[in-house]
Amino acid sequence: MGIEFASDGTVLDLESDVCGTVHIYGKNNTFRVGKNVVFNAPLYIEGDNHLVEIGDDCRIEGGIRIVRGDGGRILVGAGTTFNAVGISMHEAGDIIIGQDCLFSVDIHMDVSDMHPIYDGGTHERINHAKSIHIGDHVWIGRRTLILKGASIGSGSVVGAGSMVTGRIPDKVIAIGSPACVVRENIIWEREFGAPVVDRPFASSPDPSAVQDSGSGRRSWLGRLRRRP
């Protein structure tokens, strides 16, 4: 692992080996990785007071970049798999991903449109950043775009090539651009032949529940351990 800091007060809390490069520039940034994690991705953080946290038993392939703003949070729940996922944050916001999610390849998400757009008459900005929330046990198909303000309910599937711009409820299949529900009350499993389990999903992680305890460890990682 290559680590480069131009930073004051940065916290590295790594319970697993991290492959790839880590570049952190700014003040009071935090990178936490839980137990039994494969983290094979470059991480780039620029700015102050950002938090990137990966729960236990995750496999992370892709890249994570925070390049503007202060106080952004990227939180990935236990047992989640990224095959080739690009998470970027061009403005401060939250990207909250639940437990046991499965992300395919060529997936991208950002809380921002990357550049500002203004009303021609008032010159007021019309495209402010919005956070992204993804529940537990969500399957995202290849080449999917998850845009600012998207919310995907637990147990749902988003089909390949879709663009998610709004709210998708629990336990549905959604496809298209923008993604729309085409099937309700579904259950999906990672493996063929696996027992079908109708999971009692908890609510998606609440951003307000993620707070630093001041002890160098926080409670959120423990709460995101994979359920049996």
N, C-alpha and C positions, 0 to 999 in steps of 0.2 A: 504494500500500500504506500502511495506517495501522499504526504500531507504537507500542505503549504498554508501558513497562517500569516495574515497581516492584520491581526485582530487582538482586541483587549477583552479579557473576561470570557473567552470562548470555553465551553464545556464539551469535552468528548467523553461519552459514557458508552463504551463498546463492550458488550458481553459476547460478541462473535467476531471472527476475522472479517475484515472488510477489504475486498479487492477493488482495484481502481484508484483513481486519484481523488483527493479531498482538498478543495481550495476554499478557504473561509476568510473573508475580508470584512472587517467591521468590528462592532462591539457587542459583547454579551449574546453571542449566538450559541445554540445548543444542538448537538447531533447525538442522538441516542439510538442504540441498536440492542435489541433483546437477545435472548439465548437461541442457539441453533438456527441462526440466520445465515443465508448465503446472500451477500450483498456484493454483486458484481456490476457496479455502475459508477460512473463519475458523479461526484457531488460538487456543486459550485454554489456558494452562498456569498452574496454581496449585500451589505447593509447591516442594520443593527437589530438585535432582539428577535431574531428568527429562531424557530424550533422545527427540527426535522426529527421524527421519531418513528422507528420501525419496531413493531411488536415481535414477540417470540415466533420461531418456526416459519419465518417468511423466506421467500426466494425472490430477490429483486434483481432484475436484468433491465437495463435501459439507462436512463439518466435523469437526474434531478437538478434543476437550476432555479435559484432565486436571484434575480438580477436587479430588482428595483424595490423601493419602499422599505419599510421597517415593520417588524412585528408579524411577519407571515408565519403560518403554521402548516406543516405537511405531516399528517399522522396516518400511519398504516397499521391496521389491526393484525393480530396474530394469525398465522397460518395462511396469509395471503401470498399469491404468486403473481409476479410480473414477468412475462416472457420477453417483451421489448416495449417498454412504456416510457414515454417522455413526459415528465411533469415539469412544467415551468411556471414561474410566478413573476410576472412583469409589474405587478402592483401587490401591495399587501392584501392578504386574505387568508382564508382557511381552505385546505383541501383535506377532508376527513374521509378515510376509507376504512370500512369495517373489517371484521374477521372473515377468514376463509374465503376471500374473493379470488377469482381467477381471471387474469387479464391476458389476452392473446398478444399479438405483435402489431407494431405500427399504430399504437394508441397514443393519443396526445390529449393533455388537459391543461387548462390555464384559467385562472380567475379573471384574466384581463383580455381585452382585445389587442393589447400590445401597443396601440397608438390611440390618442384621444380623438374623439369626434365631437364637434360643437354645433349647436343650433345656429343657423345662418343669420337669424335675426337678433337673438339675445346674446350670442356668443357663450351661452352656458353649455357645459359639457353634458352630453346625453348618453354616454356609454361608460358609466362607472363600473368598477370592479365588483364582482359578486362571488361569494364563496361556493364551493362545490362539496356536496355531501353524498356519499355512497354507503349504503347499508351493509349488512353481513351477507356472506354467501351470494355475491353477485358475480355473474359471468359476463365479461365484455368481449365481444368478438373483434376480429382483426380489422384494422384501419378505421377504428371508431374515433370520432372527435367528441370530447366531453367539454362543453363550453361553459363560460361563466354562468353561475346561478343554477347549474344542473343539480338535480336531486334524484337519486336512483334508489328505490326501495329494496329492502332485504329480500333475497331469494329470487331476484329477477334476472332476466337474460336480455342483453342488448345485442342484436344481430350485427353481422359483419357489415362494414361500410356505413354505419349509421352516424348521425350527428345528434347529440343529446343537448337540448337547449332549455328544457323545462323540467317538470316533475314527472317521474315515472313511479307508479305505486309498487307495493310489494307483490312478489310472486307472479310476475307477468312476463311475456315476451314482447319486446318493443323493437321495431325495425324502421328504417327509413331516415329521411332527412327533411324535416326534423323527425326524430324517432317517435312513433306512435304505437300504442298497444294493439297487438293482433291476437293475443291469446292470454286468458286470465287463469288463475288458480293452477299454476304449474309448479313442479318440483324438478330440479335438475341435480345430477350427481357428477362427480369428477371421473369416475371409472365405470365402464360397461360391466354389468353384472353385480354392481354394488347394491346392497339393500337400499330401497327407497325410504328415505327418512323425511318425515314431515316435521321440520325443525320449528320449535317455538321461538321465533326470532324476538330478540329484545329490540328496543328502540335504537335507531342509529345513534352513533356517538354524538353527544351534545358538546359543541365547542366550549361552552362555559364550564364543562366538567374537567377540562384539561388545564391544570394549574400546577405550577412548580411548588413543591413542598418546602423548598429551601434547604433540604438535607442532602442534595446531590442526587437523589433518586425521587422519582415521582410515582404516584399511585397508578397512573393511567396504564403503564406497561403491564403491570400485574393484572389489571382488570381485562386486558386484551389477550390473555392466554387462551389458546384454542380449547374449546369445549370438547368433552369426550363424545 
